[in-house]
Amino acid sequence: MRTKAQWREKIHTWYDRVATWSRSKPATRKTLKYGKRLLITVAATCIIFFTLNWVFPVPDKIEYSTIITDSKGEVVHAYLTADQKWRMKTELEEISPLLRKTIIEKEDRYFYSHPGVNALAIVRAFGKNIFRLKRTSGASTITMQVARALEPKNRTYVNKLVEMFRALQLELKYSKNEILQLYLNLVPYGGNIEGVKSASILYFKKNPDHLSLAEITALSIIPNRPSSLVMGKHNDRIVRERNRWLQQFAKDKVFTQKEIADALSEPLTATRGEVPKLIPHLAWKLKQQGGNTIKTNIELNTQLKTEKLVADYARILTLKNIRNAAVIIIDNQTHNVITYVGSASFTDTIDAGQVNGAKAIRQPGSTLKPLLYGLCIDEGFMTPKAIITDVAVNYNGYAPENYDKQFNGYVTMEYALEHSLNIPAVKGLQWLGKDPFVDKLAACNFQQIKKDQRKLGLSLILGGCGATLEELTGLYSIFANNGRFVSPRYTQDTFQQRGQGEKILTPAANFMINEILSKVNRPDFPLNWQSTEHMPKIAWKTGTSYGRRDAWSIGYNRKYTVGIWTGNFSALGIPELSGANIATPLLFKIFNTIDYDSDEEWFTQPKDCDIRMVCSETGMPPGEHCKNTVTDYFIPLISTSQLCDNMQEVALSADDKMSYCKTCQPGNGYKKKWFRTVSPEMQRYYEERHIVYEKMPPHNPACERVFKEGGPAITSPRNGSEYFISKKHPEPLQLSCNVGNDVHKVYWYVNNQFYKAGEARNRQFFIPEEGPVKISCTDDKGRNRDIWIRVKYVDL
């Protein structure tokens, strides 16, 4: 469409031409008189034209087929218009010089010189029609043909005048190249095919800028006789007509003799084919966003290879009643989504193949843990060798469990991540805070988690939330991007400068997570060495949702991030379904295919990441009593610099049977000894498993000091919980607590009435009354803790 500046320039040109002509002629009265009349006539005509143009604007609203292209611009999917037409928009850059030259020479050789209507052609056609007493020529220019296609009417002289008016309107509104583009988009090719791009795709399976001279000429003659020249049925007729025009081109010296000879010898074997229906899930997703031509970043070769791998793998999984899988691959250098597989087979109606598994909201299992640990490292709460207790915990009624229902005692952070332990992850989220963690996920485009922020709890880190494969694969790409999140680019018009993005992790924390996730001495490493023989070095994390409904495995290296989901769209839980056993083998197969035997360099240690020696028992900088040390990564000025306090000096009686505090320590007759500090929760862990450890002797019973801190922590019942007990078969509730290593006896009270005394780590049981119940526990140092529960008796 012409701009205001272009119109201003054109008007000035016309004015200069008139002024030059007027200066070259003697200004006689007669000349001035006729000139004045001419100007009035022209002015009146212009006023009438522009008034009609305003009242009857050109009907140029065109609905095009939505087409989806791959990274090379090839059409991989398309959709019919609302009127069931294949009307694909030909972009200006797709109008090759050969196509332009051929169409203009055949249809309207004076296209670039007339104002939309060729007056000489009209006079010549009018004369022929009168002389021969029938219509033999319409003198339609390309612009007039566009006008007729935009507003189809019966072919009468009145409608011809309307067509001319519309042509002038088009010339006023659009440039010549845009009018040619409209013509190529609207020209009919028989049936429901309109436009040269639709014909090119359906007949020759290529874009119009790849057509040969013979193919262009063959297509150009079909609109004149679409019913008698049908591609695939009347190819012989089309070839004869094509060759006639090629010979005319040779006569007019439009093309060289060699070009004409090559075109004449080219066979025509075209027949109507099907529009490509590739990447169906991504195509439908992008179609909902609108647009005529949607240019994706899909690399078709990688897409097809991955689809084959997924389909073959899914057939094997059906033996285990696992029927579907989805895959996304991101190019880490460009952030382009180069592969998008929504299901094992889009055409599978039995297992809901049209469901987009890559976009579906599922439970992410343990896949969020790497981000959590990275954030904890950045906050100074952890380092890879930091020690965390993996024992039973209770957070206001929430008692997480590990996948195998077991506890591991003291573990390092890297061990907890490698083995995907749940309790250390929940502790990490408790330290970091749920809201800061959700804020980071929201910055990484986790939409469902952002919506559910208020009702999410600590179970979020174990998969108690909703996420998609699209979101999780995008999240893991930050580990290959130095801790920065850049939204995955599904289309080429998504402009992003390299290096931009949201900072999620520091390079140091990001590097530590990469080192942990790339280790091979992990329980989720495949036993089949052949699947990894030529595989590039990658980092990966698995996840399995509650009830074994979803299995995840997401891996990355410098080149690619690959996200895998396996499961059933029906959300059916399968006992054999797990990220390690089901999803990871497919992940490794894909890496073996797209990055086979690659020797790409691994991530290098950044400047803000350093190495130090730490105590192997706590992961803290060693104190004077630390005997065993290991190397550990840390962030200077961020990671804790507090020295290890794992040992404490205690005053003992001469017979080692009693300990003293500073209040009751005698003046002499005692000795000092170093004991390892064991938290109450670890003491219970040792006692339950009969693990021998050096206990601190009981405190001096004669000590009159009443301790204000370190009171018993009641672990059962859960504070604030409501318990339903059967009236017919009431089951007792358990009483248990955690205490310090200087406590040996506790006293239980129910509703302020003494119930029972016992060893500190022994469990007691009682049947409560209905209603609110107060439970108190007092240790042998006089420290007390109270909780409240509510009990209801029901008919069960």
C-alpha positions in Angstrom: 0.0 0.0 0.0 1.3 3.4 -1.0 2.4 5.8 1.8 1.6 9.5 2.1 5.1 10.4 1.1 4.8 8.3 -2.1 1.5 9.9 -3.0 3.0 13.4 -2.3 5.9 12.7 -4.5 3.6 11.4 -7.3 1.4 14.5 -7.2 4.4 16.8 -7.4 5.6 14.9 -10.4 2.2 15.4 -12.2 2.3 19.1 -11.3 5.8 19.5 -12.7 4.7 17.8 -15.9 1.7 20.1 -16.4 3.7 23.2 -15.5 6.4 22.3 -18.1 3.8 21.7 -20.8 2.1 25.0 -20.1 5.4 26.9 -20.3 6.2 25.3 -23.6 2.9 26.6 -25.3 1.9 30.1 -26.2 -0.8 31.2 -23.8 -3.6 32.2 -26.2 -7.1 33.0 -25.1 -8.4 29.9 -26.8 -5.9 27.7 -25.3 -6.6 29.1 -21.8 -10.3 28.6 -22.4 -10.0 25.0 -23.3 -7.4 24.5 -20.5 -9.8 25.9 -18.0 -12.6 23.6 -19.1 -10.2 20.7 -19.0 -9.1 21.5 -15.5 -12.8 21.9 -14.3 -13.7 18.6 -15.9 -10.7 16.8 -14.3 -11.5 18.4 -10.9 -15.1 17.4 -11.1 -14.1 13.8 -12.2 -11.7 13.6 -9.3 -14.3 14.8 -6.8 -16.8 12.3 -8.1 -14.2 9.5 -8.0 -13.0 10.2 -4.5 -16.6 10.6 -3.3 -17.5 7.3 -4.7 -14.3 5.8 -3.4 -15.3 7.0 0.1 -18.9 5.8 -0.2 -18.1 2.5 -1.8 -14.6 1.4 -0.5 -12.9 -1.5 -2.3 -13.9 -4.8 -0.7 -10.4 -6.1 0.0 -10.9 -8.1 3.1 -9.5 -11.5 2.3 -9.5 -14.6 4.5 -6.4 -16.7 3.8 -5.7 -20.3 4.8 -3.5 -20.5 7.9 -0.2 -22.1 6.9 2.6 -23.3 9.2 6.1 -23.4 7.9 9.3 -25.0 9.2 12.7 -23.3 9.8 13.4 -23.4 6.1 10.1 -21.8 5.1 8.6 -25.1 3.7 4.9 -25.6 4.4 4.4 -28.3 6.9 0.8 -27.8 7.8 -2.2 -25.8 6.6 -5.9 -25.2 7.3 -8.9 -24.5 5.0 -10.6 -21.1 5.2 -14.1 -20.7 6.6 -15.5 -21.1 3.0 -13.5 -24.4 2.6 -10.9 -22.9 0.2 -7.2 -23.5 -0.1 -6.2 -19.9 -0.3 -2.6 -19.6 0.9 -1.1 -16.2 1.0 1.9 -15.7 -1.3 4.3 -13.3 0.4 6.1 -10.6 -1.7 9.5 -12.3 -1.2 8.0 -15.5 -2.7 7.2 -13.8 -6.0 10.5 -14.7 -7.8 11.6 -12.7 -10.8 10.8 -15.6 -13.0 7.3 -15.9 -11.7 6.8 -12.1 -12.0 8.2 -12.0 -15.5 6.1 -14.9 -16.8 2.8 -13.8 -15.3 3.1 -10.2 -16.5 4.2 -11.2 -20.0 1.2 -13.6 -20.3 -1.5 -11.6 -18.6 -0.7 -7.9 -18.8 2.6 -6.8 -20.3 1.8 -3.1 -19.7 1.0 -3.8 -16.1 3.6 -1.3 -14.7 2.7 1.5 -17.1 -1.1 1.8 -17.0 -3.2 3.2 -14.1 -5.2 0.0 -13.7 -7.2 0.3 -16.9 -5.5 -0.1 -20.3 -7.5 2.3 -22.6 -5.9 1.1 -25.8 -6.7 -2.5 -25.0 -10.3 -1.6 -24.2 -10.7 0.2 -27.6 -9.1 -2.7 -29.4 -11.3 -5.2 -27.6 -14.4 -3.1 -28.2 -13.6 -3.0 -31.9 -13.1 -6.7 -32.2 -16.3 -7.5 -30.3 -18.3 -5.2 -32.6 -16.6 -6.4 -35.8 -17.1 -10.1 -34.9 -20.5 -9.6 -33.3 -19.5 -11.6 -30.2 -17.3 -11.1 -27.2 -13.8 -12.2 -28.1 -11.7 -10.1 -25.8 -12.3 -8.5 -22.4 -9.1 -6.4 -22.2 -8.9 -7.1 -18.5 -5.7 -5.9 -16.8 -4.2 -7.8 -13.8 -5.7 -5.1 -11.6 -9.1 -5.6 -13.2 -8.9 -9.3 -12.7 -8.1 -8.7 -9.0 -11.2 -6.4 -8.8 -13.3 -9.2 -10.3 -11.9 -11.8 -7.9 -12.6 -9.5 -4.9 -16.2 -8.8 -6.1 -17.4 -11.6 -8.5 -20.3 -10.4 -10.8 -21.9 -11.5 -14.1 -19.9 -10.4 -17.1 -21.9 -7.4 -18.5 -20.8 -4.0 -19.8 -22.2 -2.3 -16.7 -20.3 -4.7 -14.4 -17.2 -4.0 -16.6 -17.5 -0.3 -15.8 -17.7 -1.2 -12.1 -14.7 -3.4 -12.5 -12.7 -0.5 -14.0 -13.7 1.7 -11.1 -12.6 -0.9 -8.6 -9.3 -1.2 -10.5 -8.7 2.5 -10.2 -9.5 2.2 -6.5 -6.9 -0.6 -6.1 -4.3 1.4 -7.9 -5.0 4.3 -5.6 -4.6 2.1 -2.5 -1.9 -0.4 -3.3 1.4 -0.4 -5.1 1.9 -2.4 -8.3 3.8 -5.2 -6.4 1.0 -5.5 -3.9 -1.6 -5.7 -6.7 0.4 -8.4 -8.3 0.6 -10.2 -5.0 -3.3 -9.9 -4.7 -3.6 -11.4 -8.1 -1.4 -14.3 -7.3 -3.3 -14.9 -4.1 -6.8 -14.9 -5.7 -6.4 -16.5 -9.1 -8.5 -19.6 -9.4 -7.0 -23.0 -10.2 -10.1 -25.2 -10.2 -12.0 -26.8 -7.4 -11.3 -25.2 -4.0 -7.8 -24.1 -4.9 -7.1 -20.4 -5.2 -3.7 -18.6 -5.5 -0.5 -19.7 -6.9 0.9 -20.8 -3.6 -2.0 -23.2 -3.0 -1.6 -24.6 -6.5 2.2 -24.9 -6.1 1.9 -26.8 -2.9 -0.9 -29.1 -4.0 0.3 -29.8 -7.5 4.1 -29.5 -7.3 4.8 -29.9 -3.5 7.0 -26.9 -3.4 6.8 -23.1 -2.7 6.1 -20.8 -5.6 9.7 -19.3 -5.5 11.0 -22.8 -6.4 8.8 -23.3 -9.5 10.5 -23.7 -12.9 9.5 -21.8 -16.1 7.6 -24.8 -17.4 5.7 -25.2 -14.1 4.8 -21.5 -13.9 3.6 -21.4 -17.5 1.5 -24.5 -16.9 -0.1 -23.0 -13.9 -0.7 -19.7 -15.7 -3.0 -21.2 -18.3 -5.3 -23.1 -15.9 -7.3 -20.0 -14.6 -8.5 -19.3 -18.2 -10.1 -22.8 -18.5 -10.2 -24.3 -14.9 -12.9 -26.8 -15.8 -11.3 -28.2 -19.0 -7.6 -28.0 -17.8 -7.5 -30.0 -14.6 -4.0 -30.8 -13.4 -3.7 -34.6 -13.2 -6.5 -35.3 -15.6 -5.7 -33.2 -18.6 -2.0 -33.0 -18.4 -1.6 -33.6 -22.2 -3.8 -30.6 -23.0 -2.0 -28.5 -20.5 1.3 -29.4 -22.0 0.1 -28.4 -25.5 -1.2 -25.1 -24.3 1.9 -24.6 -22.2 4.2 -25.2 -25.1 2.2 -22.8 -27.3 2.8 -20.0 -24.8 6.5 -21.0 -24.4 6.9 -20.6 -28.2 5.2 -17.2 -28.0 7.6 -16.2 -25.3 10.5 -17.3 -27.6 9.0 -15.3 -30.5 8.8 -12.2 -28.3 12.3 -12.9 -27.0 11.1 -12.8 -23.4 13.4 -15.7 -22.4 16.6 -17.1 -24.0 16.4 -20.0 -26.4 18.0 -22.4 -23.9 15.5 -21.5 -21.2 12.6 -22.1 -23.6 14.2 -25.4 -24.8 14.6 -26.6 -21.3 11.0 -25.7 -20.4 9.6 -27.4 -23.6 11.4 -30.6 -22.8 10.3 -30.7 -19.2 7.6 -33.4 -18.6 4.4 -32.6 -16.6 3.6 -35.4 -14.2 1.8 -33.3 -11.6 -1.4 -34.3 -10.0 -3.4 -33.0 -7.1 -1.9 -34.1 -3.8 -2.6 -33.5 -0.1 -1.5 -30.5 1.9 1.2 -31.6 4.4 -0.1 -32.4 7.9 3.1 -32.4 9.9 3.7 -31.2 13.5 -0.1 -31.3 14.1 -0.1 -30.5 17.8 2.2 -27.4 17.5 0.3 -26.4 14.3 -3.0 -26.3 16.1 -1.5 -24.6 19.1 -0.1 -21.8 17.0 -3.2 -21.5 14.8 -5.2 -20.5 17.9 -2.9 -17.4 18.2 -4.0 -16.2 14.7 -2.1 -15.2 11.6 -1.9 -16.2 7.9 1.6 -17.5 7.7 3.1 -18.8 11.0 6.9 -19.4 10.6 8.0 -22.0 13.2 11.6 -22.9 14.1 11.0 -26.6 13.6 13.9 -28.5 12.0 11.9 -31.0 10.0 14.6 -33.6 9.8 15.1 -33.7 13.6 11.3 -33.6 14.1 10.7 -36.6 11.9 13.5 -38.6 13.4 12.1 -37.9 16.9 8.6 -38.8 15.9 9.8 -42.1 14.7 11.7 -42.8 17.9 8.6 -41.9 20.0 6.2 -44.0 17.9 8.5 -47.0 18.1 9.2 -46.6 21.8 5.5 -46.1 22.6 4.7 -49.5 20.8 7.1 -51.2 23.3 5.5 -49.4 26.2 2.0 -50.6 25.4 3.1 -54.0 26.7 3.2 -52.3 30.1 -0.1 -50.5 29.5 1.8 -47.2 29.0 0.5 -45.7 25.8 1.8 -42.3 25.2 4.8 -39.9 25.2 5.6 -36.3 24.4 8.9 -34.7 23.5 10.2 -31.1 23.2 13.7 -30.2 22.0 15.2 -26.7 22.4 18.3 -25.5 20.6 20.2 -23.9 23.5 22.2 -21.5 21.2 19.1 -19.9 19.7 16.4 -20.9 22.2 14.4 -22.2 19.2 12.0 -25.1 19.7 13.2 -27.3 16.9 11.1 -30.4 17.7 7.6 -30.7 19.2 5.9 -34.0 19.6 2.6 -33.9 21.4 1.8 -37.6 21.4 3.0 -40.9 20.0 0.5 -40.7 17.1 -1.8 -37.9 16.3 -4.1 -40.3 14.3 -4.5 -42.7 17.2 -8.1 -42.4 18.2 -8.0 -45.3 20.7 -5.4 -43.6 23.0 -6.5 -40.0 22.4 -3.6 -39.2 20.1 -4.9 -35.7 19.3 -4.4 -34.7 23.0 -1.3 -32.4 23.2 0.8 -34.0 25.9 3.4 -31.3 25.7 0.9 -28.6 26.6 -1.2 -30.7 29.1 -1.0 -29.7 32.8 0.4 -32.6 34.8 2.1 -33.2 38.1 5.9 -32.6 37.7 7.1 -35.0 40.3 10.7 -34.3 41.4 11.7 -32.2 38.3 11.6 -28.9 40.3 14.3 -30.0 42.8 17.3 -28.8 40.8 16.0 -25.2 40.7 15.3 -25.3 44.4 18.8 -26.5 45.3 20.3 -23.9 43.0 18.3 -21.1 44.7 19.3 -22.5 48.2 23.0 -22.3 47.1 22.5 -18.7 46.0 21.0 -17.9 49.4 23.9 -19.4 51.2 21.8 -22.2 52.8 23.7 -25.0 51.0 26.7 -26.2 49.1 27.0 -29.5 47.3 28.8 -31.1 50.4 26.4 -29.5 52.9 24.9 -32.1 55.3 21.1 -32.4 55.6 19.3 -34.8 57.8 17.0 -37.2 56.0 14.7 -38.3 58.8 11.1 -38.1 59.7 9.8 -34.6 59.9 6.4 -32.9 60.5 5.5 -29.4 59.3 2.2 -28.5 60.8 0.7 -31.8 60.0 2.6 -32.4 56.7 4.9 -35.4 57.0 6.7 -36.0 53.7 8.1 -39.4 52.8 10.8 -40.6 50.4 10.0 -42.5 47.3 11.1 -45.8 48.9 9.5 -45.0 52.3 13.0 -45.2 53.9 15.2 -42.6 55.6 19.0 -42.1 55.1 20.1 -40.1 58.1 22.9 -37.7 57.3 23.2 -37.0 53.5 24.9 -34.4 51.4 23.0 -32.0 49.3 24.4 -33.5 46.1 23.5 -37.0 47.3 20.0 -35.8 48.0 19.6 -34.4 44.5 21.3 -37.4 42.8 18.9 -39.8 44.6 15.9 -37.4 44.4 15.3 -37.6 48.2 12.1 -35.9 49.2 12.6 -34.9 52.8 15.8 -32.8 52.2 14.0 -31.1 49.3 11.0 -30.2 51.6 13.5 -28.9 54.2 15.2 -26.8 51.5 11.8 -25.2 50.5 11.1 -24.5 54.1 14.4 -22.7 54.5 14.0 -20.8 51.2 10.3 -20.0 51.5 7.5 -21.1 49.2 6.7 -17.6 47.8 10.2 -16.8 46.6 10.4 -20.2 44.9 7.0 -19.6 43.2 8.1 -16.2 42.1 11.1 -17.7 40.3 8.8 -20.3 38.6 6.4 -17.5 37.6 9.4 -15.7 36.0 9.9 -18.9 34.0 6.3 -18.8 32.7 4.8 -21.5 34.9 1.2 -20.3 34.5 -0.7 -22.8 36.6 1.7 -22.6 39.5 1.4 -18.8 39.4 -2.5 -19.1 39.5 -2.4 -21.5 42.4 0.3 -19.7 44.4 -1.9 -19.0 47.5 -3.1 -22.6 47.9 0.3 -24.3 47.3 2.3 -25.7 50.2 5.6 -27.5 50.8 4.3 -30.4 48.7 4.9 -28.2 45.7 8.6 -29.3 45.6 7.4 -33.0 45.3 5.1 -32.4 42.4 2.0 -31.1 44.3 1.3 -28.6 41.6 0.6 -28.3 37.9 3.1 -27.9 35.1 3.5 -28.7 31.4 6.3 -30.2 29.4 6.7 -26.9 27.6 7.3 -25.1 30.9 9.7 -27.7 32.4 11.8 -28.0 29.2 12.0 -24.2 29.1 13.0 -24.2 32.8 15.9 -26.7 32.3 17.3 -24.6 29.4 18.4 -22.1 32.0 21.0 -24.6 33.2 22.5 -24.5 29.7 22.2 -20.7 29.6 24.4 -19.8 32.6 21.4 -19.4 34.9 19.3 -17.2 32.7 15.8 -18.0 31.4 14.9 -17.1 27.9 11.4 -18.0 26.7 11.5 -20.8 24.1 10.9 -19.5 20.6 8.2 -21.3 18.8 8.0 -18.9 15.9 10.5 -16.9 13.9 8.8 -13.6 14.6 9.6 -13.9 18.3 12.5 -11.5 18.5 15.1 -12.1 21.2 18.6 -10.7 21.4 21.3 -13.2 22.3 22.3 -12.9 26.0 19.0 -11.4 27.2 16.7 -13.1 29.6 15.6 -13.3 33.2 18.4 -14.1 35.7 17.2 -17.1 37.8 20.5 -18.5 39.2 24.0 -17.1 39.5 26.6 -18.8 37.2 28.2 -20.4 40.3 25.0 -22.1 41.5 24.1 -23.0 38.0 27.5 -24.7 37.5 27.2 -26.7 40.8 23.8 -28.0 39.7 25.2 -29.0 36.3 28.1 -30.9 37.9 25.7 -32.8 40.2 23.2 -33.7 37.4 25.9 -34.9 35.0 27.3 -37.6 37.3 26.7 -41.2 36.1 26.9 -43.0 39.5 23.2 -42.5 40.0 20.3 -44.9 40.6 18.5 -43.6 37.5 21.4 -44.3 35.2 20.4 -47.0 32.6 21.9 -50.5 33.1 22.1 -51.0 29.3 25.5 -49.6 28.4 24.7 -49.8 24.7 22.2 -47.0 25.0 24.9 -44.7 26.2 28.0 -45.9 24.3 28.1 -43.0 21.9 26.0 -40.6 23.7 27.3 -37.1 24.4 27.8 -36.0 28.0 24.5 -34.7 29.4 23.0 -33.6 32.7 19.5 -34.9 33.4 16.8 -35.2 36.1 13.9 -37.6 36.4 10.5 -37.3 38.0 7.5 -39.5 38.8 4.2 -38.0 39.9 2.1 -39.2 42.8 0.2 -42.4 41.9 2.7 -43.1 39.0 0.6 -41.3 36.5 3.4 -39.2 34.9 7.0 -40.0 34.2 9.5 -37.3 33.3 13.1 -37.1 32.2 14.6 -33.8 31.1 18.2 -33.6 30.0 20.5 -31.0 28.5 24.0 -30.2 27.3 25.5 -27.1 25.6 23.6 -27.8 22.3 20.2 -29.1 23.3 17.6 -29.3 26.0 15.3 -32.3 25.7 12.1 -32.8 27.7 10.3 -36.2 27.9 6.9 -37.1 29.3 5.5 -40.6 29.3 2.2 -41.9 30.7 -1.4 -42.2 29.8 -3.7 -39.3 28.8 -6.4 -41.0 30.9 -4.2 -40.4 34.0 -4.2 -44.1 34.7 -1.5 -45.0 37.2 0.9 -47.8 36.2 3.1 -49.5 38.9 6.0 -49.8 36.4 5.8 -46.1 35.4 8.8 -44.1 36.6 11.0 -41.4 35.2 14.2 -43.4 35.6 12.9 -46.7 34.1 10.5 -45.4 31.4 11.3 -41.8 30.4 15.1 -41.8 30.6 15.8 -44.6 28.0 13.8 -42.5 25.5 15.8 -39.4 26.5 19.1 -41.2 25.8 17.8 -42.6 22.5 17.0 -39.0 21.4 20.4 -37.6 22.4 22.1 -40.5 20.7 20.2 -39.5 17.5 20.4 -35.7 17.5 23.9 -35.4 19.0 25.6 -38.7 18.3 29.1 -39.2 19.6 29.5 -35.4 20.1 32.7 -34.1 21.8 31.2 -30.7 22.7 33.0 -29.1 25.6 31.2 -29.2 29.0 30.3 -26.2 31.1 33.3 -24.5 32.6 33.7 -23.3 36.2 32.7 -19.6 36.4 34.7 -16.9 38.2 32.3 -16.5 41.1 32.6 -20.2 42.0 35.5 -21.3 44.1 36.7 -24.5 45.9 37.5 -25.0 49.6 38.0 -27.8 52.1 35.1 -28.6 54.4 34.3 -31.1 57.2 32.9 -34.3 55.7 30.5 -34.6 58.6 28.8 -31.2 58.3 29.9 -29.7 55.0 31.1 -26.6 56.9 34.6 -25.1 57.0 36.6 -27.4 59.3 37.1 -26.5 63.0 40.1 -27.6 65.1 38.5 -31.0 65.9 37.5 -31.9 62.4 39.5 -35.0 61.3 38.1 -35.8 57.9 37.8 -33.1 55.1 36.7 -33.1 51.5 36.7 -30.5 48.7 33.6 -28.5 48.0 32.4 -25.8 45.7 31.2 -22.6 47.3 30.4 -18.9 46.5 32.7 -16.5 48.3 30.8 -14.0 50.6 27.6 -16.0 50.0 28.1 -19.5 51.3 28.4 -19.8 55.0 31.8 -19.2 56.6 30.8 -20.5 60.0 33.2 -23.1 61.3 32.1 -26.6 62.0 30.4 -27.0 65.4 29.9 -30.7 65.2 31.7 -31.3 68.5 31.0 -30.0 72.0 33.1 -30.2 75.1 31.1 -31.6 78.1 32.1 -31.8 81.8 31.7 -35.4 83.2 31.9 -37.0 86.6 34.9 -39.1 87.3 33.0 -42.3 86.7 31.6 -41.0 83.3 28.0 -41.6 84.6 26.9 -38.0 84.8 27.3 -34.7 82.9 27.5 -31.1 84.3 26.4 -27.8 82.9 28.2 -24.6 83.8 25.6 -24.0 86.5 26.2 -27.2 88.4 29.8 -27.9 87.4 31.8 -28.7 90.6 35.1 -27.0 91.5 37.0 -30.2 91.1 36.6 -34.0 90.7 35.4 -33.8 87.1 36.9 -34.3 83.6 36.1 -33.0 80.2 35.4 -34.9 77.0 34.4 -34.1 73.4 31.1 -35.5 72.1 29.6 -35.3 68.7 26.5 -33.1 68.6 23.5 -35.2 67.7 20.1 -33.5 67.1 17.0 -34.9 68.7 15.6 -36.1 65.3 18.9 -37.9 64.6 18.8 -39.5 68.1 15.4 -40.9 67.3 16.7 -42.1 63.9 19.6 -44.0 65.6 17.4 -45.4 68.4 14.8 -46.8 66.0 17.4 -48.5 63.9 19.5 -49.6 66.8 22.5 -47.7 65.6 25.2 -47.4 68.2 26.6 -43.9 68.8 28.4 -42.3 71.7 25.7 -40.9 74.0 26.2 -38.1 76.4 25.7 -39.2 80.0 22.5 -38.0 81.8 22.6 -34.6 83.3 23.3 -34.0 87.0 20.0 -34.8 88.7 20.9 -32.4 91.5 21.0 -29.5 89.1 18.3 -27.0 90.0 18.4 -25.1 86.7 15.2 -25.3 84.7 16.0 -25.2 81.0 14.0 -22.7 79.0 15.0 -24.0 75.5 15.3 -27.4 73.9 11.9 -28.7 75.2 10.4 -31.9 73.7 8.9 -31.6 70.2 5.7 -33.7 69.9 5.7 -35.5 66.6 2.5 -37.5 67.1 -0.3 -36.6 67.2 0.0 -33.7 64.7 -0.8 -30.3 66.2 -4.0 -28.8 64.9 -5.2 -32.0 63.2 -8.6 -33.5 63.3 -8.9 -37.3 63.9 -11.9 -39.5 63.1 -12.2 -42.6 65.2 -14.6 -45.5 64.7 -17.2 -45.9 67.4 -17.3 -49.7 67.0 -13.6 -50.3 66.7 -11.7 -47.4 68.2 -8.0 -47.3 67.5 -5.6 -45.6 69.9 -3.5 -42.6 68.9 0.3 -42.7 69.2 2.2 -40.4 71.5 5.8 -39.7 70.5 8.3 -36.8 70.7 11.9 -35.7 69.9 14.1 -34.6 72.7 17.7 -33.5 73.3 20.4 -36.0 74.0 20.5 -35.0 77.7 16.8 -36.2 78.2 16.0 -39.7 79.2 12.5 -39.6 80.6 9.3 -37.8 79.6 5.9 -37.3 81.2 2.6 -37.3 79.2 -0.5 -35.3 80.2 -3.9 -35.4 78.5 -6.3 -32.5 79.1 -4.0 -31.5 82.0 -4.3 -34.9 83.7 -1.2 -37.1 84.1 -1.3 -40.0 81.8 1.9 -41.9 81.7 5.7 -41.6 82.1 8.2 -43.5 80.0 11.6 -43.5 78.3 12.1 -40.5 76.1 12.2 -42.4 72.8 9.5 -44.9 73.6 6.0 -44.6 72.0 2.9 -44.5 74.2 -0.7 -45.0 73.0 -4.1 -43.7 74.3 -7.7 -43.6 73.3 -8.9 -39.9 73.5 -12.2 -38.4 74.4 -14.4 -36.7 71.7 -13.9 -33.0 71.2 -10.8 -30.8 71.6 -7.9 -32.6 73.3 -4.9 -30.9 74.9 -1.7 -33.0 75.0 1.3 -32.0 77.0 4.8 -33.5 77.2 7.3 -32.6 79.9 10.9 -33.9 80.0 13.1 -34.7 83.0 14.5 -31.1 82.9 11.1 -29.6 83.5 10.7 -28.3 79.9 7.2 -28.6 78.5 5.4 -28.5 75.1 1.6 -28.4 74.5 -0.4 -29.2 71.4 -4.2 -29.3 70.6 -6.1 -31.8 68.4 -9.8 -32.4 67.7 -11.3 -35.9 67.9 -14.6 -37.1 66.4 -16.2 -40.5 66.8 -18.0 -41.7 63.7 -19.9 -44.8 62.5 -17.4 -46.7 60.3 
